Amino acid sequence: LVRFTSDPSTAVNPIWSPDNRIAFGSNRSAGVDLFQKDAAGTGGDELLVTSPHIKSAMDWSPDGRVLLYRDADPVGGFDIWAFPLDSRKPFPVVQTKFQERDAQFSPDGKWMAFQSDETGRFEVYVQAFPGPGPKWPISTGGGAQVRWRRDGKELFYIGLDRRLMAVPIELR
């Protein structure tokens, strides 16, 4: 084992990019900001997103150019944001008065699966990335921790009964 960060603050929720960078959160300031660093551990920690909110990295786009993250707004709750590396301007992807979490890109990067509690319990949804467009419900009896099959033709999630669920999916 080798220590990856050297800052004495806490580093949390590492996400490995397709091109060998690791994004992670760290509480070096008022909130939890997002940083990235080469997976080999060389070089310093590069600040990506800063604000007084708590943020958590969730997934990299398949090409490694966009980072999805969760932002804890004290007024609106958890929302899903995207940080494109080229423009370096974060933008909201799903921002409602409900809790949106655990977003993951489809293997082709054109879609995003996530969970939201807008029905009163967490359910799994899919929507086009970056949008605009509607979201489609995937789960019907509660769902969380959604993941795509490698070929994008199936979604897996954990149901309220803690069973692993599999749903075939065809998106165009």
N, C-alpha and C positions, 0 to 999 in steps of 0.2 A: 504494500500500500504506500502511496505517495500523497502527501497533502497537496490539494489542487489550488486552494486559495491561501493567501498569507495574511489577509486582513483579520484583525481580532473579532470583527462583528460576525454575526451568524450568516451563513450562506445556506439557502434552501431551494428545493425543487429544481434540480438540474435537469436540463433537456438537451439531449445530444442532437446536433444538426447533421444533415446528410453530408456536409463537407468538413466534418470534424471540428466543430466549435461546440462549446457548451454554454447555454444560456442559464442563468440562475438568478435568484432573488437574494438581496442582502439588505440588512437594516442599518446601513452606514449613515443614514440621515433620518429625517422625521418619519418617513414611510418605509416601505420595502421597495427598493429600486431594482431594475433589471440590468444585469451585466452580461457580457459574454467574454469568453477566453478560449484560446486555442486548446483543443483537447489534450495536446501533448504537454500542456502546462507551461509552455514558453510564452513570454511576453506578459504584459500586465492585464488587469481586468478593465475591459472597455465598457463604460457606462452607456446603456442603450436608452432606457426610459426612466425619468425621475419625476416624482410628484409626491405630495404628502400622503397619498393613498398606499395601501398595501397591494402589491402586485405579485402575481405568480405565473411563471412561464408554463405554457401548456403544450405547445407543439410547434414544430417548424414546418413550413411548406416543403413539399418534396424537392424543390430546387434550392432550398436553404435561404431564400431571399425574403421570407416573411415569417415573423414570429407571432403566434397567437398567444395572448396572455389574458389573465383574469385580473380585473381591477376592482377593488373593494371601495366603492363610493359610499361614504357614510350616510348619504341621503337615499340613493337609489339601490344600494346593495351591490352584489357582484354582477359585473357586465363583462362581455367578451370584446377585447380590443385586438387590433393587428398593428404590428410595427414593421413596415417595409424598410429593409436596409438601404435601399437606394434613395428614397426621399427622407428617411429618418423622421417622418411625421406620423405619429400614431393616430389611428382613427377607430371609432367604435364600429363593431360588426353586429353585435346584438346588445342593445341598451334599452332596458325596460325597467319597470318598478319591481320586477321579479328577480330571482336569483338565477343567473346563467353561469354554468361551470363546465369544466372538463371538455373543452372543445378539441377536436382532432380533425386535421385535414384528411380528405380522401386521398388515395394513392396518386391520382392525377392532379390534385391541388385545386380542382374546380368546385369542390363541395366541402362542407364542414358539418360534422355531427357534434352535438352537444346535449347537455341536459338543462332543463328549466323547470322551475316549480310553479309555473303560472296556473296550473290546474289545482294547486293545493298540495301536490306531491311531485317529486321529480319524475319527469318523463324525458325520453330521448327524442330528439328532433334532427332533421337534416335540412340545410338550406344551401343555396348557391353561394360561393365565395368569389369575390367580395360582396356580391349582391348587386343591385337590389333584387328582391324577389321574396316570395312567401317561404315559410318553413313548413315542412311536412312532419307530422307525428310518426314516430317509428314504434314506440312502445305504447301499450294500452293499459297496462296494469302497474305502472311505475317502472322506472329504469334509471340506471346510473352507470358511470364508468364505461362509456361507449368506446369501441375500437373497431376500425375497419379491417376486413380481411385484406391481405396483401394485394389481391387483384381488384379490390373495390366492389365485389359482387355480393358481399355479405357484411352485415354489422353484428357485432357481439356486444352485449351489455349484461349487467347484473340486474335481475328483477327484484322486486320488493321481498320476495321469498328467499332471496340470496341464491337463486339458481342462475346459471349461465344461460342466457338466451341468445339465439342466432336467428337473424332475419335476412332472407335474401333481398337484394335491392338492385334495381336497375334505374340508373339516372342518365339523362341525356343532356 
